[in-house]
Amino acid sequence: MLDIRIFREEPERVREGLARVGADPALVDVVLQRDLARRDTIQQLEAARAERTRRSKEIGALPPEQRKEAGAAARTLGDEILILESAAGEAEEQFRSLMLEIPNLPHPDVPVGADDSANVVLREEGTRRVFDFEPKAHWDLGPALGILDFERGVKISGSRFYILLGAGARLQRALISFMLDLHTREHGYVEVYPPAMVKEHCLVGTGNLPKFADHLYRDIEEDFWWVPTAEVPVTNIYRDEILDGAKLPIRHVAYSPCFRREKMSAGRDVRGIKRGHQFDKIELVKFVRPEDSDAELVALLANAEEVCRRLDLQWRVVQMCTGDLSFVAAIKYDLEIWAPGCGEWLEVSSCSNFRDFQARRAQIRFRREPGAKPELVHTLNGSGLALPRVLIAILESYQQADGSVRVPEALQSYVGTDIIGRPE
């Protein structure tokens, strides 16, 4: 959520920023109107309460015969205060609801563009595999190896579900363990195993609600929502807390299953396991001092890239333009890996700096020193990395002419073999 002070003090800056991310600049005027109405109502309420306090003191000093009449007037004022309290609560709710719908403003370094066509490929890394045969897509490789079953997945749960079997399930588990070990042992992250269901306020805090409710799964009987990413529960670990600034930055890594409705992609990517309602992901989340967040984003991206490097895959880094930023990100870099069988780049991580946007919603603050005024932290996150797309890239990049798949050297000790072959 944006700071109301920049609306009051720099309205043109906010209008320009909203226009850059494709939001209506006229929202600034609506916000200022609701802010004024809210403050006016609060002032009236505070004035009425002060008057009630003054009258109460006066009544206490009156002779008994005069108190009855004065008390009746005080009760009338009390009724007025009840009406003002209700009006103030409604004005506050209308103001907050509007603020929760307004996206973050872009970082000055974000390239300007209307949509993803203006995204900038910053660099490509790794070496693209050269085959002396026609490489297959994972939707052919997996079933032929007996490690991927689409039909039974659909039988159990419907479209966009699948089953990993044998070496396929081991490879998935190996990737999770390998990435957690890398980030905890070499990159300085503390591992967290969070709940996969959260309360509604947690999703409000990270910016998933109220805007993206249609893409989330929910328990209709209780206030439980299935997490779309471990970012949600991990960020909310420190919700409503004031952190010790001496302990920043805090860096967490978490594995979780993730659940998302694929409404936006209906009819797209229907083959294979690129898009599903359930998937696994390793998430990196940081809580940092504001002056450190840009440097921490660079480090976050490097941590995610190291996974690709260790797996010896080809990848590229893409900077999102203003028109393709997420709702909450001030600046974002996508990490994409090449899948030679599909013949496309697959996004496996979005590394973002949210600045104080999430922290203001979730009230995550810190003190630079004991007794200092609390300040909002900056939060960052990125996948490190997301499955099953890494699995896709490995199967397609490491396939051999006989239909078998070599296991990347970094994973062999986890999988227990160097070759995934056809079933006998």
C-alpha positions as MATLAB code, in Angstrom:
seq = 'MLDIRIFREEPERVREGLARVGADPALVDVVLQRDLARRDTIQQLEAARAERTRRSKEIGALPPEQRKEAGAAARTLGDEILILESAAGEAEEQFRSLMLEIPNLPHPDVPVGADDSANVVLREEGTRRVFDFEPKAHWDLGPALGILDFERGVKISGSRFYILLGAGARLQRALISFMLDLHTREHGYVEVYPPAMVKEHCLVGTGNLPKFADHLYRDIEEDFWWVPTAEVPVTNIYRDEILDGAKLPIRHVAYSPCFRREKMSAGRDVRGIKRGHQFDKIELVKFVRPEDSDAELVALLANAEEVCRRLDLQWRVVQMCTGDLSFVAAIKYDLEIWAPGCGEWLEVSSCSNFRDFQARRAQIRFRREPGAKPELVHTLNGSGLALPRVLIAILESYQQADGSVRVPEALQSYVGTDIIGRPE';
ca = [
       0.000    0.000    0.000;
       1.283    3.448   -0.876;
       1.953    6.179    1.667;
      -0.909    8.693    1.737;
       1.650   11.470    2.259;
       2.950   11.186   -1.311;
      -0.606   11.678   -2.591;
      -0.886   14.851   -0.521;
       2.620   16.189   -1.174;
       3.484   14.866   -4.653;
       0.213   14.165   -6.507;
       1.756   14.669   -9.944;
       4.471   12.127   -9.207;
       1.812    9.589   -8.225;
      -0.275   10.340  -11.340;
       2.762    9.798  -13.537;
       3.704    6.560  -11.756;
       0.190    5.146  -11.983;
       0.003    5.991  -15.686;
       3.293    4.159  -16.252;
       1.959    0.926  -14.759;
      -1.329    1.187  -16.647;
      -3.480    2.423  -13.764;
      -5.869    5.372  -13.945;
      -4.124    8.612  -12.840;
      -7.540    9.964  -11.818;
      -7.343    7.630   -8.814;
      -5.169   10.269   -7.187;
      -8.101   12.693   -7.026;
     -10.412   10.006   -5.646;
      -7.875    9.125   -2.963;
      -7.436   12.753   -1.951;
     -11.216   13.254   -1.765;
     -11.684   10.207    0.455;
      -8.702   11.184    2.577;
     -10.191   14.649    3.114;
     -13.623   13.226    3.964;
     -12.034   10.776    6.400;
      -9.975   13.456    8.148;
     -12.937   15.860    8.344;
     -15.099   13.217    9.978;
     -12.346   12.277   12.430;
     -11.881   15.946   13.352;
     -15.606   16.319   13.994;
     -15.542   13.184   16.133;
     -12.535   14.354   18.149;
     -14.127   17.784   18.674;
     -17.355   16.160   19.897;
     -15.453   13.905   22.297;
     -13.502   16.879   23.626;
     -16.771   18.749   24.168;
     -18.217   15.755   26.017;
     -15.183   15.676   28.299;
     -15.493   19.400   28.952;
     -19.201   19.130   29.729;
     -18.636   16.143   32.022;
     -16.240   18.187   34.106;
     -18.701   21.074   34.234;
     -21.592   18.801   35.236;
     -19.533   17.395   38.087;
     -19.144   20.888   39.467;
     -22.861   21.828   39.241;
     -25.310   21.759   42.125;
     -27.423   18.558   42.197;
     -30.590   20.385   41.029;
     -28.872   21.492   37.782;
     -27.215   18.181   36.909;
     -30.341   16.523   35.522;
     -30.880   19.116   32.805;
     -27.180   19.224   31.948;
     -27.084   15.419   31.850;
     -29.856   15.342   29.249;
     -27.848   17.654   26.993;
     -24.780   15.454   27.489;
     -26.771   12.370   26.429;
     -27.794   14.149   23.227;
     -24.132   14.852   22.540;
     -23.393   11.182   23.215;
     -25.879   10.179   20.508;
     -24.165   12.557   18.099;
     -20.814   10.952   18.939;
     -22.188    7.488   18.164;
     -23.317    8.720   14.747;
     -19.918   10.325   14.117;
     -18.084    7.151   15.199;
     -20.066    5.146   12.673;
     -19.412    7.723    9.953;
     -15.701    7.818   10.775;
     -15.482    4.034   10.650;
     -17.231    3.949    7.281;
     -15.005    6.719    5.893;
     -11.890    4.883    7.103;
     -13.047    1.626    5.519;
     -13.800    3.309    2.190;
     -10.392    4.977    2.229;
      -8.506    1.767    3.075;
     -10.444   -0.288    0.509;
      -9.464    2.153   -2.202;
      -5.805    2.248   -1.133;
      -5.637   -1.560   -1.195;
      -6.622   -1.528   -4.884;
      -3.861    0.871   -5.992;
      -0.656   -0.712   -7.373;
       2.881    0.079   -6.341;
       4.754    2.851   -8.128;
       7.625    1.830  -10.417;
      11.268    2.174   -9.435;
      13.067    4.913  -11.440;
      15.244    2.253  -13.115;
      12.299    0.370  -14.645;
      12.084    0.780  -18.452;
       8.867    2.387  -19.654;
       6.584    0.281  -21.825;
       2.939   -0.593  -22.261;
       3.183   -4.403  -22.150;
       5.566   -7.368  -22.178;
       6.786   -6.501  -25.675;
       8.807   -3.711  -24.040;
      10.559   -6.012  -21.553;
      14.342   -5.961  -21.866;
      16.489   -9.088  -22.158;
      19.551   -8.070  -20.147;
      21.701  -11.115  -20.837;
      21.781  -14.801  -21.721;
      23.926  -17.242  -19.787;
      24.960  -20.869  -20.238;
      25.375  -22.877  -23.423;
      22.462  -24.100  -25.485;
      22.491  -27.860  -26.050;
      23.157  -29.077  -29.579;
      21.457  -32.356  -30.518;
      22.217  -34.727  -33.378;
      18.598  -35.859  -33.200;
      15.216  -34.126  -32.923;
      14.738  -33.302  -29.212;
      11.400  -34.311  -27.721;
       9.129  -32.321  -25.474;
       8.692  -33.440  -21.876;
       5.125  -34.546  -22.528;
       6.547  -37.256  -24.796;
       9.729  -37.990  -22.827;
       8.084  -38.379  -19.432;
       5.432  -40.956  -20.325;
       7.912  -42.932  -22.449;
      10.244  -43.153  -19.441;
       7.373  -44.133  -17.151;
       7.992  -41.140  -14.859;
       5.065  -38.896  -15.851;
       1.418  -39.945  -16.033;
      -1.087  -37.419  -17.370;
      -4.108  -39.694  -17.760;
      -4.173  -40.882  -14.162;
      -3.562  -37.373  -12.883;
      -6.622  -36.176  -14.784;
      -8.591  -39.199  -13.571;
      -7.848  -38.260   -9.967;
      -8.191  -34.476  -10.049;
      -9.113  -33.229  -13.534;
      -7.312  -31.153  -16.149;
      -3.907  -29.585  -15.356;
      -3.013  -32.327  -12.882;
      -0.469  -35.108  -13.357;
       1.467  -37.754  -11.431;
       5.245  -38.061  -11.148;
       6.396  -41.662  -10.725;
       9.616  -43.391   -9.719;
      12.665  -41.496  -10.934;
      10.427  -38.557  -11.865;
       9.250  -38.153   -8.285;
      12.834  -38.604   -7.040;
      14.092  -35.967   -9.469;
      11.456  -33.512   -8.220;
      12.378  -34.231   -4.603;
      16.083  -33.989   -5.449;
      15.624  -30.522   -6.918;
      13.818  -29.317   -3.787;
      16.530  -30.663   -1.467;
      19.367  -29.398   -3.684;
      17.961  -25.851   -3.843;
      17.256  -25.681   -0.108;
      20.772  -26.914    0.660;
      22.358  -24.425   -1.740;
      20.495  -21.408   -0.357;
      20.962  -22.316    3.310;
      24.553  -23.567    3.199;
      26.034  -21.109    0.707;
      23.735  -18.092    0.388;
      22.951  -17.407    4.036;
      19.198  -18.031    4.101;
      17.425  -19.513    7.107;
      15.027  -22.291    6.117;
      11.364  -22.042    7.063;
       8.670  -24.671    6.624;
       5.456  -22.581    6.647;
       1.767  -23.530    6.634;
       0.199  -24.039    3.217;
      -3.035  -22.407    4.395;
      -3.278  -18.849    5.710;
      -5.836  -16.377    6.999;
      -7.254  -13.704    4.710;
      -5.276  -10.871    6.303;
      -2.018  -12.577    5.302;
      -2.960  -12.335    1.618;
      -3.995   -8.715    2.096;
      -0.584   -8.058    3.598;
       1.310   -9.410    0.578;
      -1.007   -7.756   -1.958;
      -2.774  -10.882   -3.265;
      -6.068   -9.687   -1.834;
      -8.403   -8.094   -2.538;
      -7.378   -7.712   -6.179;
      -6.604  -11.337   -7.097;
      -9.194  -13.296   -5.126;
     -10.445  -15.047   -8.272;
      -7.077  -16.762   -8.728;
      -6.861  -18.223   -5.231;
      -8.312  -21.349   -3.642;
     -10.294  -21.003   -0.443;
     -11.987  -23.063    2.260;
     -15.556  -21.764    2.179;
     -16.337  -22.806    5.772;
     -13.368  -21.224    7.528;
     -11.055  -18.297    6.905;
      -8.377  -20.422    5.213;
      -6.774  -19.715    1.858;
      -4.335  -22.058    0.100;
      -1.073  -20.264   -0.535;
      -0.214  -19.243   -4.120;
       3.436  -19.023   -3.001;
       5.432  -19.398    0.232;
       6.012  -15.639    0.022;
       2.624  -15.193    1.712;
       3.176  -17.108    4.982;
       6.886  -16.237    5.202;
       6.290  -12.486    4.802;
       3.577  -12.635    7.452;
       5.890  -14.231   10.007;
       6.751  -10.678   11.045;
       3.353   -9.059   10.505;
       2.544   -6.425   13.149;
       6.068   -6.661   14.588;
       8.850   -4.154   15.184;
      12.160   -5.822   14.331;
      15.573   -5.114   15.757;
      17.401   -3.185   13.041;
      20.695   -4.755   14.108;
      19.344   -8.137   12.947;
      18.514   -6.954    9.431;
      18.683   -8.194    6.774;
      16.590  -11.266    7.536;
      16.746  -13.824    4.719;
      14.423  -16.832    4.585;
      14.056  -19.707    2.146;
      11.010  -21.951    2.126;
       9.652  -24.906    0.222;
       5.900  -25.138   -0.190;
       3.268  -26.574   -2.454;
       1.512  -23.723   -4.246;
      -2.085  -23.485   -5.457;
      -3.421  -21.114   -8.117;
      -6.418  -21.033  -10.372;
      -5.206  -20.797  -13.969;
      -8.083  -18.617  -15.160;
      -5.872  -16.136  -16.974;
      -4.238  -18.881  -19.000;
      -7.367  -20.755  -20.073;
      -6.714  -22.352  -23.437;
      -2.957  -21.674  -23.249;
      -0.131  -24.101  -22.510;
      -2.571  -26.976  -22.207;
       0.067  -29.604  -23.012;
       2.542  -30.788  -20.471;
       3.197  -29.560  -16.936;
       4.082  -25.900  -17.516;
       0.882  -24.644  -15.912;
      -1.008  -26.421  -13.173;
      -3.319  -25.657  -10.297;
      -0.783  -27.234   -7.908;
       3.006  -26.982   -8.109;
       6.093  -26.898   -5.913;
       8.390  -23.943   -5.398;
      11.380  -22.794   -3.407;
      10.887  -19.176   -2.348;
      13.438  -16.609   -1.198;
      12.143  -13.765    1.009;
      14.103  -10.841    2.459;
      13.409   -8.152    5.064;
      15.934   -5.326    4.757;
      16.679   -1.698    5.595;
      15.322    0.675    2.911;
      18.778    1.885    1.883;
      19.906   -1.720    1.264;
      17.018   -3.037   -0.808;
      18.411   -2.295   -4.285;
      21.666   -4.112   -3.504;
      19.760   -6.976   -1.889;
      17.731   -7.384   -5.100;
      20.934   -7.807   -7.106;
      22.086  -10.462   -4.627;
      18.688  -12.174   -4.697;
      18.821  -12.473   -8.484;
      22.375  -13.856   -8.292;
      21.224  -16.492   -5.780;
      18.469  -17.649   -8.134;
      20.830  -17.671  -11.116;
      23.288  -19.857   -9.235;
      20.749  -22.681   -9.311;
      20.724  -22.547  -13.112;
      24.512  -22.413  -13.174;
      24.894  -25.467  -10.935;
      22.391  -27.397  -13.053;
      24.255  -26.351  -16.217;
      21.145  -25.016  -17.949;
      20.808  -22.111  -20.344;
      19.017  -19.099  -18.880;
      18.352  -15.440  -19.470;
      17.514  -12.432  -17.307;
      14.626  -10.217  -18.406;
      13.780   -6.873  -16.833;
      10.062   -6.145  -16.698;
       8.893   -2.831  -18.121;
       6.419   -0.601  -16.291;
       3.441   -2.118  -18.097;
       4.419   -5.677  -17.097;
       5.264   -5.197  -13.428;
       3.245   -7.118  -10.897;
       0.722   -5.261   -8.734;
       3.124   -5.144   -5.785;
       6.585   -4.875   -7.386;
       8.480   -1.610   -7.758;
      11.100   -3.363   -9.905;
      11.234   -6.945  -11.157;
      13.555   -9.285  -13.034;
      12.383  -12.575  -14.512;
      14.681  -15.545  -14.801;
      13.850  -17.815  -17.755;
      15.371  -21.153  -18.733;
      15.495  -22.662  -22.207;
      13.497  -25.843  -22.851;
      14.718  -27.281  -26.184;
      11.888  -29.785  -26.575;
       9.156  -27.177  -26.139;
      11.336  -24.678  -27.990;
      10.615  -21.859  -25.557;
      11.858  -19.874  -22.595;
      10.150  -20.822  -19.335;
       9.909  -18.389  -16.436;
      11.239  -20.007  -13.250;
      11.673  -16.958  -11.016;
      10.483  -13.382  -10.610;
      12.871  -11.460   -8.368;
      11.177   -8.341   -7.030;
      11.766   -5.420   -4.703;
       8.462   -4.281   -3.198;
      10.058   -1.469   -1.199;
       7.689   -0.626    1.710;
       4.502   -1.549   -0.215;
       3.929   -4.900    1.529;
       5.397   -3.755    4.840;
       2.851   -0.940    5.120;
      -0.028   -3.363    4.493;
       1.351   -5.916    6.974;
       2.826   -3.341    9.409;
       6.341   -4.814    9.452;
       8.692   -2.247   10.975;
      12.140   -1.968   12.547;
      14.076    0.298   14.895;
      17.554    1.412   13.899;
      18.471    1.597   17.583;
      16.661    1.193   20.924;
      14.118    3.961   21.411;
      14.260    5.106   17.791;
      11.076    5.766   15.840;
       9.882    2.616   14.030;
      10.342    2.579   10.242;
       8.893    0.290    7.597;
      11.223   -2.416    6.285;
      11.602   -3.157    2.591;
      10.580   -6.640    1.475;
      11.885   -8.625   -1.491;
      11.206  -12.065   -2.862;
      12.006  -14.375   -5.730;
      11.722  -18.051   -6.548;
      14.825  -20.034   -6.117;
      13.504  -21.795   -8.239;
       9.961  -22.793   -9.270;
       9.006  -26.316  -10.216;
       7.976  -28.073  -12.385;
       9.534  -25.878  -15.067;
      13.060  -26.640  -13.901;
      12.119  -30.306  -14.207;
      10.952  -29.652  -17.773;
      14.249  -27.978  -18.690;
      16.298  -30.831  -17.235;
      14.336  -33.561  -19.013;
      14.475  -31.755  -22.337;
      18.055  -30.474  -22.068;
      19.609  -33.711  -20.809;
      17.738  -36.133  -23.076;
      19.720  -38.599  -25.166;
      19.108  -40.233  -28.536;
      17.921  -43.503  -26.960;
      15.211  -41.672  -24.999;
      17.024  -41.768  -21.666;
      17.843  -38.643  -19.647;
      21.138  -37.854  -17.961;
      20.865  -36.500  -14.432;
      22.765  -33.220  -13.869;
      25.912  -33.807  -11.874;
      24.694  -31.552   -9.043;
      21.653  -33.812   -8.553;
      23.151  -37.272   -8.931;
      23.795  -37.812   -5.230;
      20.223  -36.745   -4.465;
      18.603  -38.895   -7.184;
      20.891  -41.888   -6.648;
      21.685  -42.418  -10.337;
      23.241  -40.625  -13.274;
      20.774  -41.910  -15.895;
      16.988  -42.120  -16.003;
      16.275  -44.855  -18.505;
      13.272  -46.453  -20.120;
      11.370  -48.961  -17.986;
      12.076  -52.619  -18.802;
];
